[in-house]
Amino acid sequence: MTKGLNVPQILVRHDTIEFPVHHMRGGTSTGLVLWEDHLPPENELREELLRHLMGVPTAGELRGNRQITGLGRGPATSNKVFLVDVIDPDRAEIRCTLAQLASDHGNIDWSVNCGNMSAAIPLWAYDVGLWTTRSDQQYECDIFNTNTNVHSTARLSADDRGLSLATIPGVDGAFPAVDLFILDPVGAKTGQLLPTGQVVEQIHGYTISCVDVAVPMVIADATQFGKTAHEPIAELQADADFMAKFHEIWVAAGLRMGLRKRDGNLMTESEIRGSETIPKACIVGRPQKGGNISVRYFTPQQPHSSMAVSGACCLSAAALIPGSVAHNVAEGLPKLSQTPGEIVVGVENPAGILEATIDARSTDGHLQISKAAYRRNAQIIARGHVPLYRASSALREALLARLGA
């Protein structure tokens, strides 16, 4: 027991330290949820631990690494680790920090949150016994993300048979439903709705919009590249000329956005070019399947098989900004009024239609956003212990100290 919660403890078996993990899925992302108290305080030892758990190189690069020694699965969407701590059990307040890993190198990005994987956190809290009672058949917790300093509220619903289930695009079958509400999502990384100060920018002869709601994102009209935003992901990825050209645009846009690292220093061009997390980027087009806008979405290094929920929130907000690239191709959206109201935006993506709800109003011609909401589902893939056969002596000593604390 840890702080009244049923959190598994660090073990030593056959002289090998075994580290407790929840292997989980949140939305269309997978990774680990770890209890903060189990980790050593030194960041270098934390990063060593995460590399062991996920099966990524302990140093340098290993091209083609299949992560067969750990729990990671290759793409960035399956290489996420949340470190969580319950800061007030009575009020169900949770603090979390996301570590984003990559399959083929040991660098870890601590700069951004993940809306999909965030859905795993309330299910983890439920599993370890954070809630002993529920109100109106609902469990709610407040989540503070240290990567972006953003507060959100998560909700699980239940009935007499257990947790309520839901289906979402990109996931086969029904799993515990999680409603996530991002509070004050504007300027998550840059402090501004429009990080460059302009609704549109001209970069390398292309018109793009840079918007920061939940996550900073570069948005381009697909037709500028001879695309429609309805292409299969594999087709886009196979178009080397398009991929190279688009990547140069979003690297340049990232520099104009003034993106910063966790230490507050501006990201350099090389750091943006090698980032696994920011900025996100997408090409957009007119809808064809009942949504309001179509998108093909990219993490910094590769196309996304569906659509990240944080990206959906950002794109949905962008579609409400008059004159933006997203606004110019979106269809069927109401005009904003001076009275706050919820607008549901259907984002067509390769996995289906992802709906994001933006609570917004127009004040003196400017978009004001108070919150963004979306529904995901989550599951516990496995819970247990991972033996750390390759732990350094320093990591071993630090974890033994945690065991005895």
C-alpha positions, 0 to 999 in steps of 0.5 A: 500500500502506498498513500492508501492506494493499492499500488504494487511495490518494487520487488527484488527477486533472484537478486534482480530488481523488478519494477512495477508497471501498468501497461495501458492504452489510452485512446489510440496510444499505448505505453506505461503508467508509473507511480512517481514515488517509485522513481529515483529523483535524478533525471538521468536515472529516471531516463535510464529506467524508462529506456530499460522498460521500453526497450530503446537504446540506452545510448546513441542510435540503433536504426531498425530497433524492434524494441524486443527487450521492452514494452514499446511498440515502434511508433511514437504513439506506442512509446509513451510513459506517464509518471503519476502522483496523487497529490490530494486523494480526498479531492482526487487530484492527480499530477502527471508528467509525460515522457515521449520515447522513440524506438531507435534512439535514447533521447526522451522528450519531456516537452508535451502532453498526450491527449490520447494517453491521458485517458489512461490516467483515470482508469489507472486511478480507478484500478489502484483504488483512488475512489472508494465512493462515487457520486451520481454514478460518476468518478471524476479526477482533476489532472495537472500536466507538468509538461504543459502546465495545463489542468484538465478534468477526467470522468469515468461513468458507471452503473451497477454492472461496472464502468460504462463502455464506449467505442472510438475510431481507430480502436476495435471494440468497446472499452471503459469510456473516459471523458476529458475536459481541457481547461484553458487550453489556449497557448499550451506551449507558446502562451498564445492562440496564434504563436506567430501573431498572424492568422496565416503565414507564408513559408516557402511559398505555402500558406499555413496557419500556426495555432496553439490550443492543447498543442501547437500545430502547423496547418496547411491546405492539402490542395497546395501539395496536390493532395485532398486530405483523404489519401491513405496514410501509406500513400502519403508516406510513400510520397518522398517529395511531399514528405520532405517538402512538408517537413521543411515547412513545419520545421520553419513554422516551428521556428517562427512559433518560438517553441521552447524546451522544458528548461525555457530555452528556445528550440533550435532548428536541429532540435525541432527537426529531431523532435518526436512531439512538437510541433504537430502538423497536418494537411486539411481538406473539405469533408466528404463523410459527414464531418466538418473538415478532413485531415491527415495528421503528422507527428513530427516524424511520421504520419498518424494512422488516425488523429491525436485528440489534442490535435483534434482540439487544436484543429477544431479551434482553428476551424473557428478562427476566421481566415485561418487555413482550417476555417477556409476549408471547413463546412457546416460550422455555426458562426460564433456568438458573443455568448459562450457556447459549445461547438462540436466539430467533426474531424474526418481522419483515416480511422473515422470521425473524431468529434471535439467540443470547443466552448468558445465565444467571439469577443470584439472579433477575437476567439475566446476559448474556455475549454475543449472536450473529447471522449476516449476509451482506455484499457489496462493491457497488463499490470505487473513487474518488469525485471531490470537485468541491465540496470546500472549500479547507480539505478539499482542503488536508487531503486533499492533506496526507494524500496526501503523508503 
